């Protein structure tokens, strides 16, 4: 009697994948390494990917090459990307931001300098807040955290119903779901270091910036 595939296991035929060297680079070493890194047996990994252990073994030994849909499924199984499965590596971002690096950006009188790398979970800026800007109705509430450190001048920070005055060397670290706004309490303005986590918030929700056009950088507040 002919038996079909086990319940929940997607059958694959030799026509499902290109043969060795037929368009896709060999992924066998990456598949083996990712499975071992995840601490999974061949059987456990195959069950997660909805493959038979024999089929996954053929992939890991290079006797079969996965199709693109199968690559996507394996990437999800191992919590990685198709690029990593194919052995592609991304250039390592430069961790250093030099003083003469990215230039200043200005928006509604506020001036911003990049102080951290782009594409990170945290974004860092050096900011000059001019006097008379950032007060009034500019109150922000959004998911995430913010940290600031006053370099020069006096900063006025409103958190909920409380107002704080921060002098050079003072810092603040707060949950961005607390209604907040900042402004300069010094006639010459205030300069600060500012770090925020973006999470799922719109950049428009950050406490920085006035009502005008935002800095034209991907990592800066809108």
C-alpha positions as CSV (number, residue, x, y, z in Angstrom):
1,X,0.0,0.0,0.0
2,X,1.3,3.4,-0.9
3,X,1.6,5.9,2.0
4,X,1.5,9.7,1.7
5,X,3.5,12.2,3.6
6,X,3.1,12.5,7.4
7,X,0.4,15.0,8.5
8,X,1.5,18.6,8.5
9,X,4.6,17.8,6.4
10,X,4.8,19.5,3.0
11,X,5.8,17.0,0.3
12,X,8.7,17.9,-2.0
13,X,9.7,16.4,-5.2
14,X,13.0,16.7,-7.1
15,X,11.3,19.3,-9.3
16,X,10.7,21.6,-6.3
17,X,14.4,22.7,-6.1
18,X,17.1,23.5,-8.5
19,X,19.9,21.0,-8.6
20,X,23.4,21.8,-7.3
21,X,24.9,24.8,-9.0
22,X,21.6,25.8,-10.8
23,X,21.3,29.5,-9.8
24,X,21.5,29.4,-6.0
25,X,24.8,29.2,-4.1
26,X,25.3,26.1,-1.9
27,X,23.5,26.7,1.4
28,X,24.3,23.4,3.1
29,X,27.0,24.8,5.5
30,X,24.8,27.7,6.6
31,X,21.8,25.4,7.1
32,X,23.8,23.1,9.3
33,X,25.4,25.9,11.3
34,X,22.1,27.8,11.9
35,X,20.4,24.6,13.1
36,X,23.2,23.8,15.5
37,X,23.3,27.4,16.7
38,X,19.6,27.1,17.4
39,X,20.2,23.9,19.4
40,X,17.8,21.9,17.3
41,X,18.0,18.3,16.3
42,X,17.5,17.4,12.7
43,X,14.0,16.0,13.5
44,X,13.0,19.1,15.6
45,X,14.2,21.6,12.9
46,X,12.4,19.6,10.2
47,X,9.2,19.6,12.2
48,X,9.3,23.4,12.6
49,X,10.0,23.9,8.9
50,X,7.3,21.3,8.0
51,X,9.8,19.1,6.2
52,X,10.7,15.5,6.5
53,X,14.0,14.9,8.4
54,X,15.2,13.1,5.2
55,X,14.5,16.1,3.1
56,X,16.2,18.5,5.5
57,X,19.2,16.1,5.7
58,X,19.5,16.2,1.9
59,X,19.5,20.0,2.0
60,X,22.2,20.1,4.7
61,X,24.5,17.7,2.9
62,X,24.1,19.6,-0.4
63,X,22.4,16.8,-2.3
64,X,19.4,19.1,-2.8
65,X,19.2,22.9,-3.2
66,X,16.1,24.7,-1.7
67,X,13.6,26.6,-3.8
68,X,13.0,30.3,-2.9
69,X,9.8,29.5,-1.0
70,X,11.6,26.9,1.0
71,X,14.4,29.3,1.7
72,X,11.9,31.8,3.1
73,X,10.4,29.0,5.3
74,X,13.8,28.0,6.6
75,X,14.8,31.6,7.3
76,X,11.7,31.9,9.5
77,X,12.5,28.7,11.2
78,X,15.9,29.8,12.2
79,X,15.0,33.4,12.9
80,X,17.3,34.8,10.2
81,X,17.2,36.2,6.7
82,X,17.5,34.6,3.3
83,X,20.7,36.6,2.8
84,X,22.3,34.9,5.8
85,X,21.2,31.5,4.5
86,X,22.9,32.2,1.3
87,X,26.1,33.2,3.1
88,X,25.8,36.9,2.2
89,X,27.3,39.3,4.8
90,X,26.5,43.0,5.3
91,X,29.2,45.5,5.7
92,X,29.9,46.3,9.4
93,X,28.8,49.9,10.2
94,X,31.5,52.2,11.4
95,X,31.0,52.6,15.1
96,X,32.8,56.0,15.2
97,X,31.2,59.3,14.4
98,X,33.9,61.9,13.9
99,X,33.6,65.6,15.0
100,X,33.9,66.7,11.3
101,X,31.4,64.1,10.1
102,X,27.7,64.7,9.1
103,X,26.9,68.4,9.0
104,X,24.3,70.3,10.9
105,X,20.7,70.2,10.0
106,X,18.3,73.0,11.0
107,X,14.5,72.9,11.4
108,X,12.5,75.8,12.8
109,X,15.5,77.3,14.5
110,X,16.6,74.0,16.1
111,X,20.0,72.7,15.0
112,X,20.9,69.0,14.9
113,X,24.1,67.1,14.5
114,X,24.3,63.3,14.2
115,X,26.0,61.8,17.2
116,X,25.4,58.1,16.5
117,X,25.1,55.6,13.7
118,X,22.0,55.2,11.6
119,X,19.9,52.1,11.5
120,X,20.3,51.4,15.3
121,X,17.7,50.7,17.9
122,X,18.8,54.0,19.6
123,X,19.4,57.3,17.8
124,X,21.8,59.9,19.2
125,X,21.9,63.6,18.4
126,X,23.6,66.7,19.6
127,X,21.0,69.5,19.6
128,X,21.0,73.3,19.9
129,X,17.6,74.5,21.2
130,X,17.2,78.3,20.6
131,X,15.6,80.5,23.2
132,X,11.8,80.9,22.9
133,X,11.3,77.6,20.9
134,X,9.8,74.4,22.0
135,X,7.4,75.9,24.6
136,X,3.6,76.3,24.4
137,X,1.6,73.6,22.8
138,X,4.4,71.3,21.7
139,X,3.7,68.4,24.0
140,X,4.7,64.9,22.9
141,X,3.5,61.4,24.0
142,X,4.8,58.3,22.2
143,X,6.3,54.8,23.0
144,X,9.9,54.5,23.9
145,X,12.5,56.1,26.1
146,X,14.5,59.4,25.9
147,X,17.7,60.4,27.6
148,X,19.2,63.9,27.5
149,X,22.3,65.5,28.9
150,X,22.8,69.3,29.1
151,X,26.0,70.6,27.6
152,X,25.5,74.4,27.8
153,X,22.8,76.7,29.0
154,X,19.8,75.9,31.1
155,X,17.1,73.5,29.8
156,X,13.5,73.6,30.8
157,X,12.0,70.1,30.8
158,X,8.3,69.5,31.4
159,X,7.3,65.9,32.4
160,X,3.6,65.6,33.0
161,X,2.6,68.3,35.4
162,X,6.2,68.9,36.7
163,X,8.7,71.4,35.3
164,X,12.5,70.8,35.8
165,X,15.4,73.1,35.1
166,X,18.6,71.3,34.1
167,X,22.0,72.9,34.2
168,X,25.2,71.8,32.4
169,X,26.1,68.3,33.5
170,X,22.5,67.4,34.5
171,X,20.7,64.6,32.6
172,X,17.2,63.2,32.4
173,X,16.0,59.7,31.5
174,X,12.3,59.2,31.1
175,X,9.5,57.1,29.6
176,X,8.3,58.8,26.4
177,X,4.6,57.9,27.2
178,X,4.9,60.7,29.9
179,X,3.7,63.9,28.2
180,X,6.8,66.0,27.7
181,X,8.3,69.0,26.1
182,X,11.6,70.9,26.3
183,X,12.8,74.4,25.8
184,X,15.8,76.7,26.4
185,X,15.7,78.8,29.5
186,X,18.9,80.7,28.5
187,X,18.9,83.7,26.1
188,X,21.7,82.1,24.1
189,X,19.8,78.8,23.8
190,X,20.7,75.4,25.2
191,X,22.9,72.6,23.8
192,X,22.3,69.0,24.7
193,X,23.0,65.4,23.9
194,X,19.8,63.5,23.1
195,X,19.3,59.7,22.8
196,X,16.0,58.1,22.0
197,X,14.6,54.7,21.2
198,X,12.3,54.7,18.2
199,X,10.3,51.5,18.8
200,X,7.0,51.7,16.9
201,X,6.6,55.5,17.4
202,X,6.4,58.0,14.7
203,X,9.5,60.3,14.7
204,X,7.0,63.2,14.8
205,X,6.2,62.2,18.3
206,X,9.6,63.1,19.7
207,X,9.9,66.1,21.9
208,X,12.5,67.8,19.7
209,X,11.9,70.2,17.0
210,X,9.5,73.1,16.4
211,X,6.5,73.3,14.1
212,X,8.5,73.7,11.0
213,X,10.2,71.3,8.6
214,X,12.2,68.5,10.3
215,X,15.9,67.7,9.8
216,X,16.4,65.8,6.5
217,X,18.2,62.8,8.0
218,X,16.7,59.3,8.4
219,X,17.7,59.1,12.0
220,X,16.5,62.5,13.2
221,X,13.1,63.5,14.7
222,X,10.3,64.5,12.4
